[in-house]
């Protein structure tokens, strides 16, 4: 695990340097030594400014130790003033003026800090949107980050005072200190007064009731029918992103989020996005036209939306595999469970987790349309493009979850040892987030790829002409997908800047994305090994480039079947191959690799010579078994399932209208949240509430 100790060594070295500078400052003040005091004081302040720019992680460590910027600046000022007491040129009146000025600076800083908290809280709206016209709310831009956040303000505004007092020490003239402290006081006072203007009527944000009233009016005007509900933390946005293109093909779609940061983490889309953190405000959807919600993931906050009886719920998952997570018992709380093909239906039946087979609907995988079909083997002499896309370690210590730890380096070494192979390594974005061993193995694999390129004399930089074309295409794509808002904008300013998209924007983005993909692959050498991370290029684009996939038991394998190309699955579970194949349907059409990667050479031979491949027929059958039939197309089946569930929601509303008003749940939710004392919609989930959607579905069936 080489990466972790190096980070620790760097942090310890930086902390030691900072401690040494403060020690030198103390010694210079006590001796007294004007040169040492000036040098240590200037270096100490410069070091703090440098950490703010280049090592913000160190500042986080210091903040956890209750030694933030204000404390460090106070300690510096105290030591410098201590040194000033030894100067005969600084009389008692001058010292009082300097100390009084410094205290006034700290007072203004604390007032500004309090105002910053008030302004940030006032600008925290109950509903955050993207791709929605918010002009009616007249949202104001955010104040400068320098005024809103205390750390940077303290460091920068104190520069004149520190410089002035050090100049007084060096020149033994109090004028420099008084001028410096006065300049800092003007900065602190002026910043405080400017920040206060954000509480005046012209910049004051709209109140909660006004925002909620606007939200109701927007829902009534837009009249959404189908939505995607998602709740998750950092790194989970990919689970929702894979359904955005399919959602966009439906009538009047909507994305409903629960976590504020997720609004910006979602991929580019023209679908309106609303984030409703509090459960009481979430209940506004009860009275909207929304008929059904798709759920790509299970989350603790899912039960909160299940309280709304007017909405039907379908669990779509974020990919299908043979792992236990693909048949989670939680799925029984939804009205329907939508799966790709017969394999997933059988998986739920075998798992016996309480999901009724009548609630399982096969819709295929409509988002796989961009994957191109197998067009024949690569040249016998290469290059043979191999995509190694392992999954992550998961939340358990099961060695069969990922091949990165036990087999990753062996696989990569075996692939790189074959001169015919061009390797594309694409690790899962959450690799190493739970198990540090996975992160360390990933780092070593990346180093192997870089070393292989150096040994082969492959230049990491693309051809100048190709690089220029790629940069041009990237600039066009970035301009089309720019979110709007300044780098220092808060969520309210971004909400105003990221309004309703212009007509035709989605088609333009799709064309620009395709052009970027073509430019990216053209800019890379045909034999260059690549480590691919981030959103670009996407996984399906990698499928289209690869002749062979090497992966683990995961949804990546199931999606890759749509290409018809050969693939291999790494068995790190410890099970014999025969049992491994029986336990995992996705492995039936795969070459099974052991952790020592001994089967890699024969696997490459089968890729270049299909006559040696005995699994081609099995893959064709497995594709329909896992992904469903190709006729009718998956998107058509998906739309039919949407129409059917929306119709069921409509029938329920009609029945409720016939017998009386639907019992409201908004007041109950607000009361429960208040009694639980949990802020921002993080109310504890109640097990008794989970079967609400299931009971509604059963009542619909019986009627």
Secondary structure, 3 states (H helix, E strand, C coil): CHHHHHHHHHHHHHHHHHHHHHHHHHHHHHHCCHHHHHHHHHHHHHHHHHHHHHCHHHHHHHHHCCCCHHHHHHHHHHHHHHHHCCCCCCCHHHHHHHHHHHHHHHHHHHHHHHHHHHHHHHCCCCCEEECCCCHHHCCCCCCCHHHHCHHHHHHHHCHHHHHHHHHHHHHCCHHHHHHHHHHHHHHHHHHHHHHHHHHCCCCCCCCHHHHHHHHHHHHHHHCCCEEEEECCCCCCHHHHHCCHHHHHCCCCEEEEECCCCHHHHCCCCCCCEEECCCHHHHHHHHHCCCCEEEECCCCCCHHHHCCCCCCEEEECCCCCCCCHHHHCHHHHHCCEEEECCHHHHHHHHHHCCCCCHHHEEECCCHHHHHCCCCCCCCCCCCCEEEEEECCCCCCCCCCCCCCHHHHHHHHHHHHHHCCCEEEEECCCCCCCCCCHHHHHHHHHHHHHHHHHHHHCCCCCCCCHHHHHHHHHHHHHHHHHHCCCCCCCCCHHHHHHHCCCCCCCHHHHHHHHHHHHHHHHHHHCCCCCCEECCCCCCCHHHHHHHCCEEEECCCHHHHHHHHHCCCEEEEECCCCCHHHHHHHCHHHCCCEEEECCCCCHHHHHHHHHCHHHCCCHHHHHHHHHHHHCCCCCCHHHHHHHHHHHHHHHHHHHHHHHHHHCCCCCCHHHHHHHHHHHCCCCCCCCCCHHHCCHHHHHHHHHHHC
